[in-house]
Amino acid sequence: MNIQYFKYNSIITFLFLCISCDLFNFSPHEVPFISENEKNLNTKNIGKISEINIANTDSFCFAVIADTHTEYSILEDAVRQINKDENILFVIHLGDLTDGGQYNEFHWTNDKMSKLIIPYIMTIGNHDYLSNGKLIYDEMYNSSSFTFAFNKTKFVCFDNVIWENNNTYPDFNWLNNNLSDYKFYNHVFVFSHIPPFSDQFDEYCESAFNNILASNNVKLSLHGHVHCYTFEQHYNSNTWYFTADDIKGRSYYKISVTDSAFNVQSVPF
Protein backbone atom coordinates (compact mmCIF):
# COMPACT_ATOMS: atom_id res chain seq x y z
CA MET A 1 0.00 0.00 0.00
CA ASN A 2 1.24 3.52 -0.79
CA ILE A 3 2.52 5.02 2.49
CA GLN A 4 1.55 8.59 1.56
CA TYR A 5 -1.95 7.43 0.61
CA PHE A 6 -2.28 5.58 3.92
CA LYS A 7 -1.16 8.67 5.89
CA TYR A 8 -3.57 10.92 3.98
CA ASN A 9 -6.53 8.63 4.59
CA SER A 10 -5.58 8.24 8.24
CA ILE A 11 -5.57 12.01 8.72
CA ILE A 12 -8.97 12.40 7.00
CA THR A 13 -10.42 9.60 9.12
CA PHE A 14 -9.05 11.17 12.31
CA LEU A 15 -10.49 14.57 11.46
CA PHE A 16 -13.88 13.05 10.67
CA LEU A 17 -13.95 11.18 13.97
CA CYS A 18 -12.95 14.30 15.91
CA ILE A 19 -15.72 16.34 14.32
CA SER A 20 -18.25 13.53 14.81
CA CYS A 21 -17.27 13.19 18.47
CA ASP A 22 -17.45 16.96 18.97
CA LEU A 23 -13.80 17.04 20.04
CA PHE A 24 -13.32 20.26 18.07
CA ASN A 25 -16.15 21.97 19.91
CA PHE A 26 -15.79 25.56 21.03
CA SER A 27 -13.80 26.41 24.13
CA PRO A 28 -15.85 26.80 27.31
CA HIS A 29 -14.47 30.35 27.35
CA GLU A 30 -16.03 31.22 23.99
CA VAL A 31 -19.60 32.07 23.13
CA PRO A 32 -20.78 29.63 20.45
CA PHE A 33 -23.16 30.25 17.61
CA ILE A 34 -26.65 30.13 19.10
CA SER A 35 -29.54 29.32 16.76
CA GLU A 36 -32.53 31.64 16.48
CA ASN A 37 -34.84 29.18 18.22
CA GLU A 38 -32.62 29.41 21.34
CA LYS A 39 -32.38 33.21 21.43
CA ASN A 40 -34.39 35.68 23.54
CA LEU A 41 -36.33 32.87 25.20
CA ASN A 42 -37.50 34.93 28.18
CA THR A 43 -38.82 37.62 25.85
CA LYS A 44 -40.64 35.03 23.76
CA ASN A 45 -42.15 33.32 26.81
CA ILE A 46 -43.22 36.61 28.38
CA GLY A 47 -45.13 37.21 25.16
CA LYS A 48 -46.83 33.84 25.58
CA ILE A 49 -47.71 34.64 29.20
CA SER A 50 -49.34 37.90 28.12
CA GLU A 51 -51.61 35.94 25.79
CA ILE A 52 -52.93 33.60 28.51
CA ASN A 53 -56.64 33.97 29.16
CA ILE A 54 -57.91 32.76 32.50
CA ALA A 55 -61.55 32.05 33.32
CA ASN A 56 -61.27 33.18 36.94
CA THR A 57 -59.57 36.56 36.88
CA ASP A 58 -59.42 36.68 40.68
CA SER A 59 -56.81 33.92 41.00
CA PHE A 60 -54.06 32.07 39.18
CA CYS A 61 -51.15 29.68 39.85
CA PHE A 62 -47.55 29.46 38.73
CA ALA A 63 -44.68 27.16 39.70
CA VAL A 64 -41.07 27.76 40.67
CA ILE A 65 -38.02 25.51 40.63
CA ALA A 66 -34.36 26.22 41.39
CA ASP A 67 -30.80 24.95 41.16
CA THR A 68 -31.24 22.27 38.54
CA HIS A 69 -27.53 22.38 37.60
CA THR A 70 -26.83 19.20 35.60
CA GLU A 71 -29.62 17.04 37.05
CA TYR A 72 -31.29 16.66 33.67
CA SER A 73 -33.18 13.45 34.35
CA ILE A 74 -34.70 14.86 37.57
CA LEU A 75 -35.58 18.07 35.75
CA GLU A 76 -37.30 15.96 33.12
CA ASP A 77 -39.37 14.32 35.89
CA ALA A 78 -40.31 17.74 37.27
CA VAL A 79 -41.41 18.96 33.85
CA ARG A 80 -43.49 15.83 33.33
CA GLN A 81 -45.23 16.34 36.71
CA ILE A 82 -45.84 20.07 36.19
CA ASN A 83 -47.42 19.32 32.82
CA LYS A 84 -50.05 17.25 34.62
CA ASP A 85 -51.30 20.22 36.66
CA GLU A 86 -53.69 22.20 34.49
CA ASN A 87 -53.86 25.02 37.04
CA ILE A 88 -50.21 26.02 36.62
CA LEU A 89 -49.96 28.70 33.94
CA PHE A 90 -46.20 29.22 33.77
CA VAL A 91 -42.92 28.30 35.50
CA ILE A 92 -40.13 30.49 36.86
CA HIS A 93 -36.65 29.02 37.36
CA LEU A 94 -34.80 30.73 40.22
CA GLY A 95 -31.30 30.31 38.82
CA ASP A 96 -28.33 27.98 38.54
CA LEU A 97 -29.53 26.54 35.29
CA THR A 98 -26.00 25.17 34.87
CA ASP A 99 -23.05 23.98 36.92
CA GLY A 100 -20.19 25.57 34.99
CA GLY A 101 -21.84 28.16 32.74
CA GLN A 102 -21.05 26.25 29.53
CA TYR A 103 -23.24 26.34 26.46
CA ASN A 104 -23.95 22.60 26.43
CA GLU A 105 -25.36 22.90 29.95
CA PHE A 106 -27.62 25.80 28.93
CA HIS A 107 -28.66 23.86 25.84
CA TRP A 108 -29.44 20.63 27.68
CA THR A 109 -31.37 22.47 30.40
CA ASN A 110 -33.41 24.34 27.84
CA ASP A 111 -34.05 21.11 25.96
CA LYS A 112 -35.75 19.76 29.10
CA MET A 113 -37.56 23.00 29.94
CA SER A 114 -38.89 23.28 26.40
CA LYS A 115 -40.89 20.10 27.03
CA LEU A 116 -43.19 22.18 29.24
CA ILE A 117 -46.56 22.81 27.64
CA ILE A 118 -46.65 26.22 29.34
CA PRO A 119 -44.26 29.20 29.17
CA TYR A 120 -41.15 29.32 31.36
CA ILE A 121 -38.92 32.13 32.62
CA MET A 122 -35.27 31.65 33.58
CA THR A 123 -33.51 33.89 36.12
CA ILE A 124 -29.73 33.86 36.36
CA GLY A 125 -27.73 32.19 39.14
CA ASN A 126 -24.12 32.48 40.25
CA HIS A 127 -23.10 29.23 38.52
CA ASP A 128 -24.53 30.63 35.29
CA TYR A 129 -21.88 33.37 35.39
CA LEU A 130 -18.97 30.90 35.25
CA SER A 131 -16.82 30.57 32.12
CA ASN A 132 -18.66 32.84 29.65
CA GLY A 133 -22.04 31.87 31.03
CA LYS A 134 -23.31 35.44 31.45
CA LEU A 135 -22.76 36.15 27.74
CA ILE A 136 -24.48 32.88 26.80
CA TYR A 137 -27.38 33.62 29.16
CA ASP A 138 -27.79 37.09 27.61
CA GLU A 139 -27.91 35.56 24.13
CA MET A 140 -30.36 32.83 25.06
CA TYR A 141 -32.61 34.67 27.50
CA ASN A 142 -31.91 38.39 27.08
CA SER A 143 -31.25 40.79 29.96
CA SER A 144 -30.65 39.20 33.37
CA SER A 145 -32.82 41.83 35.12
CA PHE A 146 -36.29 42.31 33.68
CA THR A 147 -39.97 42.63 34.57
CA PHE A 148 -43.34 41.54 33.31
CA ALA A 149 -46.92 41.75 34.52
CA PHE A 150 -49.77 39.26 34.63
CA ASN A 151 -53.26 39.56 36.07
CA LYS A 152 -52.54 42.67 38.19
CA THR A 153 -49.34 41.13 39.55
CA LYS A 154 -45.88 42.44 38.70
CA PHE A 155 -42.97 40.03 38.41
CA VAL A 156 -39.52 41.54 38.93
CA CYS A 157 -36.59 39.25 38.06
CA PHE A 158 -33.39 40.71 39.48
CA ASP A 159 -29.77 39.73 38.84
CA ASN A 160 -28.16 39.91 42.30
CA VAL A 161 -25.07 37.75 41.75
CA ILE A 162 -22.02 39.39 43.34
CA TRP A 163 -18.94 37.17 43.67
CA GLU A 164 -19.03 35.69 40.16
CA ASN A 165 -19.90 39.14 38.79
CA ASN A 166 -16.47 40.56 39.62
CA ASN A 167 -17.61 41.28 43.19
CA THR A 168 -19.93 43.96 41.84
CA TYR A 169 -22.87 45.11 43.93
CA PRO A 170 -26.30 44.48 42.39
CA ASP A 171 -27.96 47.41 40.63
CA PHE A 172 -30.18 48.50 43.50
CA ASN A 173 -31.19 51.67 41.64
CA TRP A 174 -32.66 49.50 38.89
CA LEU A 175 -34.50 47.41 41.47
CA ASN A 176 -35.92 50.42 43.30
CA ASN A 177 -37.02 52.10 40.06
CA ASN A 178 -38.78 48.98 38.83
CA LEU A 179 -40.63 48.51 42.11
CA SER A 180 -41.75 52.11 42.44
CA ASP A 181 -45.04 51.58 40.58
CA TYR A 182 -46.24 48.96 43.07
CA LYS A 183 -49.47 50.89 43.76
CA PHE A 184 -50.77 49.88 40.32
CA TYR A 185 -50.70 46.15 41.19
CA ASN A 186 -52.35 43.78 43.61
CA HIS A 187 -48.96 42.17 44.27
CA VAL A 188 -45.33 42.68 43.36
CA PHE A 189 -43.11 39.59 43.55
CA VAL A 190 -39.30 39.69 43.33
CA PHE A 191 -37.29 36.75 41.96
CA SER A 192 -33.52 36.57 42.41
CA HIS A 193 -31.08 33.75 42.95
CA ILE A 194 -29.29 34.93 46.09
CA PRO A 195 -31.33 35.46 49.27
CA PRO A 196 -30.11 38.58 51.10
CA PHE A 197 -29.35 36.63 54.29
CA SER A 198 -26.94 34.20 52.57
CA ASP A 199 -23.23 34.19 51.78
CA GLN A 200 -22.78 36.73 48.97
CA PHE A 201 -24.50 39.67 50.67
CA ASP A 202 -22.54 41.85 53.05
CA GLU A 203 -24.29 44.01 55.66
CA TYR A 204 -24.78 46.90 53.22
CA CYS A 205 -26.32 44.71 50.49
CA GLU A 206 -28.55 42.86 52.91
CA SER A 207 -29.90 46.10 54.35
CA ALA A 208 -30.29 47.78 50.95
CA PHE A 209 -32.16 44.84 49.45
CA ASN A 210 -34.63 44.48 52.30
CA ASN A 211 -35.20 48.24 52.66
CA ILE A 212 -36.02 48.56 48.95
CA LEU A 213 -38.49 45.66 49.11
CA ALA A 214 -40.11 46.91 52.30
CA SER A 215 -40.47 50.50 51.10
CA ASN A 216 -42.10 49.30 47.86
CA ASN A 217 -44.59 47.02 49.61
CA VAL A 218 -43.12 43.78 48.22
CA LYS A 219 -44.84 40.94 50.06
CA LEU A 220 -42.91 37.99 48.57
CA SER A 221 -39.27 37.56 47.54
CA LEU A 222 -38.28 34.22 45.99
CA HIS A 223 -34.78 32.72 45.81
CA GLY A 224 -32.69 29.62 45.19
CA HIS A 225 -28.97 29.18 45.96
CA VAL A 226 -29.19 27.78 49.50
CA HIS A 227 -30.61 24.40 48.38
CA CYS A 228 -33.26 24.21 51.06
CA TYR A 229 -36.91 25.15 51.47
CA THR A 230 -37.70 28.06 53.79
CA PHE A 231 -40.66 30.41 53.96
CA GLU A 232 -40.52 33.07 56.64
CA GLN A 233 -40.39 36.78 57.37
CA HIS A 234 -37.10 38.52 58.13
CA TYR A 235 -35.96 41.94 59.34
CA ASN A 236 -39.26 42.74 61.08
CA SER A 237 -40.75 43.70 57.72
CA ASN A 238 -43.91 42.60 55.93
CA THR A 239 -41.90 40.83 53.22
CA TRP A 240 -42.00 37.04 53.16
CA TYR A 241 -38.80 35.38 51.98
CA PHE A 242 -39.02 32.04 50.19
CA THR A 243 -36.09 29.81 49.25
CA ALA A 244 -36.47 26.68 47.14
CA ASP A 245 -34.76 23.36 47.59
CA ASP A 246 -32.57 22.28 44.68
CA ILE A 247 -34.11 19.94 42.13
CA LYS A 248 -32.52 16.90 43.80
CA GLY A 249 -35.03 17.43 46.61
CA ARG A 250 -37.61 16.32 44.02
CA SER A 251 -40.12 19.08 44.75
CA TYR A 252 -41.42 22.04 42.81
CA TYR A 253 -43.35 24.88 44.39
CA LYS A 254 -46.83 25.99 43.43
CA ILE A 255 -47.69 29.63 44.11
CA SER A 256 -51.42 30.37 44.23
CA VAL A 257 -52.36 34.04 43.91
CA THR A 258 -55.64 35.85 44.59
CA ASP A 259 -56.39 39.56 44.58
CA SER A 260 -55.46 39.91 48.24
CA ALA A 261 -53.28 36.94 49.16
CA PHE A 262 -50.84 34.26 48.01
CA ASN A 263 -49.99 30.74 49.13
CA VAL A 264 -46.86 28.60 48.67
CA GLN A 265 -47.22 24.83 48.37
CA SER A 266 -44.41 22.31 48.10
CA VAL A 267 -45.30 19.62 45.56
CA PRO A 268 -43.22 16.40 45.58
CA PHE A 269 -42.69 14.45 42.38
C-alpha positions in Angstrom: 0.0 0.0 0.0 1.2 3.5 -0.8 2.5 5.0 2.5 1.5 8.6 1.6 -1.9 7.4 0.6 -2.3 5.6 3.9 -1.2 8.7 5.9 -3.6 10.9 4.0 -6.5 8.6 4.6 -5.6 8.2 8.2 -5.6 12.0 8.7 -9.0 12.4 7.0 -10.4 9.6 9.1 -9.0 11.2 12.3 -10.5 14.6 11.5 -13.9 13.0 10.7 -14.0 11.2 14.0 -13.0 14.3 15.9 -15.7 16.3 14.3 -18.2 13.5 14.8 -17.3 13.2 18.5 -17.4 17.0 19.0 -13.8 17.0 20.0 -13.3 20.3 18.1 -16.2 22.0 19.9 -15.8 25.6 21.0 -13.8 26.4 24.1 -15.9 26.8 27.3 -14.5 30.4 27.4 -16.0 31.2 24.0 -19.6 32.1 23.1 -20.8 29.6 20.5 -23.2 30.3 17.6 -26.7 30.1 19.1 -29.5 29.3 16.8 -32.5 31.6 16.5 -34.8 29.2 18.2 -32.6 29.4 21.3 -32.4 33.2 21.4 -34.4 35.7 23.5 -36.3 32.9 25.2 -37.5 34.9 28.2 -38.8 37.6 25.9 -40.6 35.0 23.8 -42.1 33.3 26.8 -43.2 36.6 28.4 -45.1 37.2 25.2 -46.8 33.8 25.6 -47.7 34.6 29.2 -49.3 37.9 28.1 -51.6 35.9 25.8 -52.9 33.6 28.5 -56.6 34.0 29.2 -57.9 32.8 32.5 -61.5 32.1 33.3 -61.3 33.2 36.9 -59.6 36.6 36.9 -59.4 36.7 40.7 -56.8 33.9 41.0 -54.1 32.1 39.2 -51.2 29.7 39.8 -47.6 29.5 38.7 -44.7 27.2 39.7 -41.1 27.8 40.7 -38.0 25.5 40.6 -34.4 26.2 41.4 -30.8 25.0 41.2 -31.2 22.3 38.5 -27.5 22.4 37.6 -26.8 19.2 35.6 -29.6 17.0 37.1 -31.3 16.7 33.7 -33.2 13.4 34.4 -34.7 14.9 37.6 -35.6 18.1 35.7 -37.3 16.0 33.1 -39.4 14.3 35.9 -40.3 17.7 37.3 -41.4 19.0 33.8 -43.5 15.8 33.3 -45.2 16.3 36.7 -45.8 20.1 36.2 -47.4 19.3 32.8 -50.1 17.2 34.6 -51.3 20.2 36.7 -53.7 22.2 34.5 -53.9 25.0 37.0 -50.2 26.0 36.6 -50.0 28.7 33.9 -46.2 29.2 33.8 -42.9 28.3 35.5 -40.1 30.5 36.9 -36.7 29.0 37.4 -34.8 30.7 40.2 -31.3 30.3 38.8 -28.3 28.0 38.5 -29.5 26.5 35.3 -26.0 25.2 34.9 -23.1 24.0 36.9 -20.2 25.6 35.0 -21.8 28.2 32.7 -21.1 26.3 29.5 -23.2 26.3 26.5 -23.9 22.6 26.4 -25.4 22.9 29.9 -27.6 25.8 28.9 -28.7 23.9 25.8 -29.4 20.6 27.7 -31.4 22.5 30.4 -33.4 24.3 27.8 -34.0 21.1 26.0 -35.8 19.8 29.1 -37.6 23.0 29.9 -38.9 23.3 26.4 -40.9 20.1 27.0 -43.2 22.2 29.2 -46.6 22.8 27.6 -46.6 26.2 29.3 -44.3 29.2 29.2 -41.1 29.3 31.4 -38.9 32.1 32.6 -35.3 31.7 33.6 -33.5 33.9 36.1 -29.7 33.9 36.4 -27.7 32.2 39.1 -24.1 32.5 40.3 -23.1 29.2 38.5 -24.5 30.6 35.3 -21.9 33.4 35.4 -19.0 30.9 35.3 -16.8 30.6 32.1 -18.7 32.8 29.6 -22.0 31.9 31.0 -23.3 35.4 31.5 -22.8 36.1 27.7 -24.5 32.9 26.8 -27.4 33.6 29.2 -27.8 37.1 27.6 -27.9 35.6 24.1 -30.4 32.8 25.1 -32.6 34.7 27.5 -31.9 38.4 27.1 -31.3 40.8 30.0 -30.6 39.2 33.4 -32.8 41.8 35.1 -36.3 42.3 33.7 -40.0 42.6 34.6 -43.3 41.5 33.3 -46.9 41.8 34.5 -49.8 39.3 34.6 -53.3 39.6 36.1 -52.5 42.7 38.2 -49.3 41.1 39.6 -45.9 42.4 38.7 -43.0 40.0 38.4 -39.5 41.5 38.9 -36.6 39.2 38.1 -33.4 40.7 39.5 -29.8 39.7 38.8 -28.2 39.9 42.3 -25.1 37.7 41.7 -22.0 39.4 43.3 -18.9 37.2 43.7 -19.0 35.7 40.2 -19.9 39.1 38.8 -16.5 40.6 39.6 -17.6 41.3 43.2 -19.9 44.0 41.8 -22.9 45.1 43.9 -26.3 44.5 42.4 -28.0 47.4 40.6 -30.2 48.5 43.5 -31.2 51.7 41.6 -32.7 49.5 38.9 -34.5 47.4 41.5 -35.9 50.4 43.3 -37.0 52.1 40.1 -38.8 49.0 38.8 -40.6 48.5 42.1 -41.8 52.1 42.4 -45.0 51.6 40.6 -46.2 49.0 43.1 -49.5 50.9 43.8 -50.8 49.9 40.3 -50.7 46.2 41.2 -52.4 43.8 43.6 -49.0 42.2 44.3 -45.3 42.7 43.4 -43.1 39.6 43.6 -39.3 39.7 43.3 -37.3 36.7 42.0 -33.5 36.6 42.4 -31.1 33.8 42.9 -29.3 34.9 46.1 -31.3 35.5 49.3 -30.1 38.6 51.1 -29.3 36.6 54.3 -26.9 34.2 52.6 -23.2 34.2 51.8 -22.8 36.7 49.0 -24.5 39.7 50.7 -22.5 41.8 53.1 -24.3 44.0 55.7 -24.8 46.9 53.2 -26.3 44.7 50.5 -28.5 42.9 52.9 -29.9 46.1 54.4 -30.3 47.8 51.0 -32.2 44.8 49.5 -34.6 44.5 52.3 -35.2 48.2 52.7 -36.0 48.6 49.0 -38.5 45.7 49.1 -40.1 46.9 52.3 -40.5 50.5 51.1 -42.1 49.3 47.9 -44.6 47.0 49.6 -43.1 43.8 48.2 -44.8 40.9 50.1 -42.9 38.0 48.6 -39.3 37.6 47.5 -38.3 34.2 46.0 -34.8 32.7 45.8 -32.7 29.6 45.2 -29.0 29.2 46.0 -29.2 27.8 49.5 -30.6 24.4 48.4 -33.3 24.2 51.1 -36.9 25.1 51.5 -37.7 28.1 53.8 -40.7 30.4 54.0 -40.5 33.1 56.6 -40.4 36.8 57.4 -37.1 38.5 58.1 -36.0 41.9 59.3 -39.3 42.7 61.1 -40.8 43.7 57.7 -43.9 42.6 55.9 -41.9 40.8 53.2 -42.0 37.0 53.2 -38.8 35.4 52.0 -39.0 32.0 50.2 -36.1 29.8 49.3 -36.5 26.7 47.1 -34.8 23.4 47.6 -32.6 22.3 44.7 -34.1 19.9 42.1 -32.5 16.9 43.8 -35.0 17.4 46.6 -37.6 16.3 44.0 -40.1 19.1 44.8 -41.4 22.0 42.8 -43.4 24.9 44.4 -46.8 26.0 43.4 -47.7 29.6 44.1 -51.4 30.4 44.2 -52.4 34.0 43.9 -55.6 35.9 44.6 -56.4 39.6 44.6 -55.5 39.9 48.2 -53.3 36.9 49.2 -50.8 34.3 48.0 -50.0 30.7 49.1 -46.9 28.6 48.7 -47.2 24.8 48.4 -44.4 22.3 48.1 -45.3 19.6 45.6 -43.2 16.4 45.6 -42.7 14.5 42.4 
